[in-house]
């Protein structure tokens, strides 16, 4: 990838405080991007401030924006603040997600609604806001899950409520294409982050590690270069969900 593909571009990264979002922010900073780093609440403020300091030490111009994105006005405000800070937005990346591992018959309405907000509603209105605010020839990328190709129980709300994002990706790519905007989704396997371990018993962790053909869990370092490619030289890929999981699931 050329060093200059991101130079001077402005990227919004939701969930940019830590884990995959934090790594994307740091790598984009190395390549000269301006960054709008979203974090959800005071619980992730310390991580967000560390990421901000790291990207600024790399010479990037960056701002932090706190927002509860289940309020769609706050999604809109995220793009407005980005335009106020940098004059425009070129790249919009949504890494937000929540896992619930629970039997279908035990899932409560409240749990369903919370999972719907994080995995489905936010994804839809983030893509919508990006379609309104991105510069021409912009890029949109959403993080989904390789469980979309799995035959499994216990993750009904997670895989079920990530599944619509594939359809949003296709529809948005068709509607935004005349402006040169590409829209993609990336489906990692189980990632080696605290996001994964909080839901899984040790025996389940062992299974997930053994399930990939290439062995082990997905690393955030495996996913970031793919996201970076899709929003730069890989822009001709649009309307697609790319499975990147070491052979954990496939279609």
Secondary structure, DSSP 8 states (H G I E B T S, - for coil): --TTSSTT-EEEEETTTSHHHHHHHHHHHHTT-EEEEEE-SGGGHHHHHHHHHHHHHTT--EEEEE--TTSHHHHHHHHHHHHHHHS-EEEEEE---------GGG--HHHHHHHHIIIIIHHHHHHHHHHHHEEEEEEEEEE--GGGG---SS-HHHHHHHHHHHHHHHHHHHHHGGGT-EEEEEEE-SBSSHHHHTT--HHHHHHHHHHSTT-S-B-HHHHHHHHHHHTTGGGG--SEEEEESSSSS--
